[in-house]
Amino acid sequence: MKSHLLKNTALSGLLCWMLVFALSCEQGEVIEKIGNESITTAEYEDNYNTSVELATRYANAEKSTLYKLVCNPSLAPNAQARDMALQLAPGVNYQQFRDARIVEIVAEEEGFLDRPVVQKILEQTRRNTLAQLYVTEKLWERIKISEEDKQKTCQELRKEDPARVGPLPLDDCLRIAEGILKTQQSRREAQKVFDEIKEKVKITKNEEFDREDYLKNGLELYTTIKTEGGCADVDGESTDPETKAPAAQVPGF
């Protein structure tokens, strides 16, 4: 009986040790502790992988093109792409991740996330980000770049910027050309893609509801904004800022 009990105890101990070992491997090594939270290599690597995925989607670029830019930020076609590439350097990326975690931990401890307005802002941010990611992915499926177009754009880039693009191997030049062409096509095709998405949803207008009047006069907060902001109707003249506002854009563009 005693021998059987010892065997069970030893077996339980071994199973517990194996479970702890498996969990520690899955979570990675501890980089540092922030407050009571342990920041692990697994957590950071997941964050870094996500950062790369976001960058490829926002830049509408193949990963091979993004990798080239990370290694050679000076080849970026604009300042925004250059900053994106620089932020994927692990030292920079980890510092941003670390700073965000510090703020997140303090915010959670202070109950900041429990505020209803914060929850609404986070939900709205999620909705807008989802729309941007989805439209971008649908654009990827639509965009086609021919080898001839890439060759032509590469030659133009070498002529326009011989110091930077001239010495590049052909494959690198073609990748950069492809990225530029994709950006141009995205701007042209974005509205078409968005219109196709809207066609998949049935929208039924309430004919008894005056949406235009509601948006102009029915929002209590907007009425307050116009009154206190100095653009309310005065002597029959309207200084409504909506007449000067840019047209609505495709999500993410």
C-alpha positions as CSV (number, residue, x, y, z in Angstrom):
1,M,0.0,0.0,0.0
2,K,2.8,2.4,1.0
3,S,4.8,1.5,-2.1
4,H,1.7,2.1,-4.3
5,L,1.2,5.5,-2.6
6,L,4.8,6.5,-3.2
7,K,4.6,5.5,-6.9
8,N,1.5,7.6,-7.3
9,T,3.1,10.6,-5.6
10,A,6.2,10.3,-7.7
11,L,4.1,10.0,-10.9
12,S,2.0,13.1,-9.9
13,G,5.2,15.0,-9.2
14,L,6.6,14.0,-12.6
15,L,3.4,15.0,-14.4
16,C,3.4,18.4,-12.6
17,W,7.1,19.0,-13.6
18,M,6.3,18.1,-17.2
19,L,3.3,20.4,-17.2
20,V,5.4,23.3,-15.8
21,F,8.1,22.6,-18.3
22,A,5.7,22.5,-21.2
23,L,4.0,25.8,-20.1
24,S,7.4,27.5,-19.7
25,C,8.5,26.4,-23.1
26,E,5.2,27.6,-24.6
27,Q,5.5,31.0,-22.9
28,G,9.1,31.5,-23.6
29,E,11.8,33.0,-21.3
30,V,11.1,36.0,-19.1
31,I,12.6,39.1,-20.5
32,E,11.7,41.4,-17.6
33,K,9.0,42.0,-15.1
34,I,6.8,45.2,-15.3
35,G,5.0,45.5,-12.0
36,N,3.5,42.0,-11.4
37,E,3.5,41.1,-15.1
38,S,6.2,38.9,-16.6
39,I,7.1,39.9,-20.2
40,T,8.2,36.8,-22.1
41,T,9.9,36.1,-25.3
42,A,6.8,34.3,-26.6
43,E,4.6,37.3,-25.9
44,Y,7.0,39.7,-27.5
45,E,7.6,37.5,-30.6
46,D,3.8,37.3,-31.0
47,N,3.7,41.1,-30.9
48,Y,6.6,41.4,-33.4
49,N,5.0,38.9,-35.8
50,T,1.7,40.9,-35.7
51,S,3.6,44.1,-36.3
52,V,5.0,42.6,-39.5
53,E,1.6,41.4,-40.6
54,L,0.1,44.8,-40.0
55,A,2.9,46.5,-41.9
56,T,2.4,44.3,-45.0
57,R,-1.3,45.1,-45.0
58,Y,-1.1,48.8,-44.4
59,A,1.7,49.1,-47.0
60,N,0.0,46.7,-49.4
61,A,3.3,45.1,-49.9
62,E,4.7,41.5,-50.2
63,K,6.7,40.4,-47.2
64,S,9.8,40.0,-49.4
65,T,9.5,43.7,-50.3
66,L,9.0,44.7,-46.7
67,Y,12.0,42.7,-45.6
68,K,14.2,44.6,-48.2
69,L,13.0,47.9,-46.8
70,V,13.7,46.8,-43.2
71,C,17.3,46.0,-44.2
72,N,17.5,49.1,-46.4
73,P,15.2,51.9,-45.1
74,S,16.8,54.4,-47.4
75,L,15.1,52.6,-50.3
76,A,11.6,53.5,-49.0
77,P,9.5,55.4,-51.6
78,N,8.3,57.9,-48.9
79,A,8.9,59.0,-45.3
80,Q,5.9,57.0,-44.1
81,A,7.3,53.7,-45.5
82,R,10.7,54.6,-44.2
83,D,9.4,55.1,-40.6
84,M,7.4,51.9,-40.9
85,A,10.6,50.0,-41.8
86,L,12.6,51.6,-39.0
87,Q,10.0,50.6,-36.5
88,L,10.4,47.0,-37.3
89,A,14.0,47.0,-36.0
90,P,13.7,44.8,-32.9
91,G,15.3,47.4,-30.6
92,V,12.8,50.1,-31.7
93,N,9.8,47.7,-31.9
94,Y,10.5,46.2,-28.4
95,Q,10.7,49.7,-26.8
96,Q,7.3,50.6,-28.3
97,F,5.8,47.3,-27.2
98,R,7.3,47.8,-23.7
99,D,6.1,51.4,-23.3
100,A,2.6,50.3,-24.4
101,R,2.5,47.4,-21.9
102,I,3.6,49.8,-19.1
103,V,0.8,52.1,-19.9
104,E,-1.7,49.2,-20.3
105,I,-0.8,47.7,-16.9
106,V,-1.1,51.1,-15.1
107,A,-4.4,51.8,-16.9
108,E,-5.9,48.4,-15.9
109,E,-4.8,48.8,-12.3
110,E,-6.5,52.2,-12.1
111,G,-9.7,50.9,-13.7
112,F,-9.4,53.0,-16.8
113,L,-10.7,50.2,-19.0
114,D,-13.8,50.0,-16.9
115,R,-15.0,53.4,-18.0
116,P,-17.9,53.1,-20.5
117,V,-16.6,55.8,-22.8
118,V,-13.2,54.0,-23.0
119,Q,-15.0,50.7,-23.9
120,K,-16.9,52.6,-26.6
121,I,-13.8,54.1,-28.0
122,L,-12.0,50.7,-28.1
123,E,-15.0,49.2,-29.9
124,Q,-15.1,51.9,-32.5
125,T,-11.4,51.5,-33.0
126,R,-11.8,47.8,-33.5
127,R,-14.6,48.4,-36.0
128,N,-12.6,50.9,-38.0
129,T,-9.5,48.7,-38.0
130,L,-11.5,45.6,-39.1
131,A,-12.9,47.6,-42.0
132,Q,-9.5,48.8,-43.1
133,L,-7.9,45.3,-42.9
134,Y,-10.8,43.7,-44.8
135,V,-10.9,46.2,-47.6
136,T,-7.1,46.0,-47.9
137,E,-7.2,42.2,-48.2
138,K,-9.9,42.4,-50.9
139,L,-7.7,44.9,-52.7
140,W,-4.8,42.5,-52.6
141,E,-6.9,39.9,-54.3
142,R,-7.8,42.3,-57.1
143,I,-4.5,43.9,-57.9
144,K,-2.4,42.4,-60.7
145,I,1.0,43.8,-61.7
146,S,2.5,42.6,-64.9
147,E,6.2,41.9,-65.4
148,E,6.3,44.4,-68.1
149,D,4.9,47.1,-65.8
150,K,7.5,46.3,-63.2
151,Q,10.3,46.4,-65.7
152,K,9.2,49.8,-67.0
153,T,8.8,51.3,-63.5
154,C,12.1,49.9,-62.5
155,Q,13.8,51.6,-65.4
156,E,12.0,54.9,-64.6
157,L,13.2,54.7,-61.0
158,R,16.8,54.1,-62.0
159,K,16.6,57.2,-64.2
160,E,14.9,59.4,-61.5
161,D,17.1,58.3,-58.6
162,P,20.3,56.8,-60.0
163,A,22.2,57.2,-56.7
164,R,19.9,55.0,-54.7
165,V,18.1,52.8,-57.2
166,G,20.8,52.6,-59.9
167,P,23.2,50.2,-58.0
168,L,20.4,47.8,-56.8
169,P,20.2,44.3,-58.2
170,L,17.4,43.8,-60.7
171,D,15.3,41.7,-58.3
172,D,15.4,44.5,-55.6
173,C,14.5,47.1,-58.1
174,L,11.5,45.1,-59.4
175,R,10.3,44.6,-55.8
176,I,10.3,48.3,-55.1
177,A,8.6,49.0,-58.5
178,E,5.9,46.4,-57.6
179,G,5.3,48.1,-54.3
180,I,4.9,51.5,-55.9
181,L,2.6,50.1,-58.6
182,K,0.4,48.3,-56.0
183,T,0.0,51.6,-54.1
184,Q,-1.1,53.4,-57.2
185,Q,-3.5,50.6,-58.2
186,S,-4.9,50.5,-54.7
187,R,-5.8,54.2,-54.8
188,R,-7.6,53.7,-58.2
189,E,-9.4,50.5,-57.2
190,A,-10.3,51.1,-53.6
191,Q,-13.7,52.7,-54.3
192,K,-14.7,49.9,-56.7
193,V,-13.8,47.3,-54.1
194,F,-15.8,49.1,-51.4
195,D,-18.8,49.4,-53.8
196,E,-18.6,45.6,-54.4
197,I,-18.6,44.9,-50.7
198,K,-21.6,47.1,-50.1
199,E,-23.5,45.2,-52.9
200,K,-23.3,42.1,-50.7
201,V,-25.4,43.7,-48.0
202,K,-29.1,44.6,-48.3
203,I,-29.7,48.2,-47.2
204,T,-33.3,49.2,-46.6
205,K,-33.9,52.9,-46.2
206,N,-36.6,54.1,-43.8
207,E,-38.6,56.4,-46.1
208,E,-40.4,58.0,-43.2
209,F,-37.1,59.1,-41.6
210,D,-35.3,62.3,-42.9
211,R,-31.7,61.2,-42.5
212,E,-30.3,64.5,-43.9
213,D,-32.3,66.7,-41.5
214,Y,-31.4,64.4,-38.6
215,L,-27.6,64.6,-39.3
216,K,-27.8,68.3,-39.7
217,N,-30.2,69.3,-36.9
218,G,-31.0,66.1,-34.9
219,L,-27.7,65.5,-33.0
220,E,-27.8,67.4,-29.7
221,L,-24.0,67.4,-29.3
222,Y,-23.5,68.7,-32.9
223,T,-26.0,71.5,-32.2
224,T,-23.9,72.4,-29.1
225,I,-20.7,72.2,-31.1
226,K,-22.1,74.6,-33.7
227,T,-23.4,77.0,-31.1
228,E,-20.2,77.1,-29.0
229,G,-17.9,76.8,-32.0
230,G,-19.4,79.8,-33.8
231,C,-20.9,78.1,-36.9
232,A,-24.6,78.1,-36.0
233,D,-27.0,79.8,-38.4
234,V,-27.0,83.5,-38.0
235,D,-29.7,85.7,-39.6
236,G,-30.5,82.9,-42.0
237,E,-26.9,82.4,-43.1
238,S,-25.3,79.1,-42.5
239,T,-21.6,78.6,-41.7
240,D,-22.0,74.9,-41.4
241,P,-18.6,73.2,-41.5
242,E,-20.0,70.2,-43.3
243,T,-20.1,72.3,-46.5
244,K,-16.3,72.6,-46.3
245,A,-15.7,69.0,-45.1
246,P,-13.9,66.5,-47.5
247,A,-16.0,63.7,-49.0
248,A,-16.3,60.5,-47.1
249,Q,-13.5,58.1,-47.8
250,V,-13.2,54.3,-48.3
251,P,-12.3,52.7,-44.9
252,G,-8.6,52.9,-44.5
253,F,-7.9,55.2,-47.4
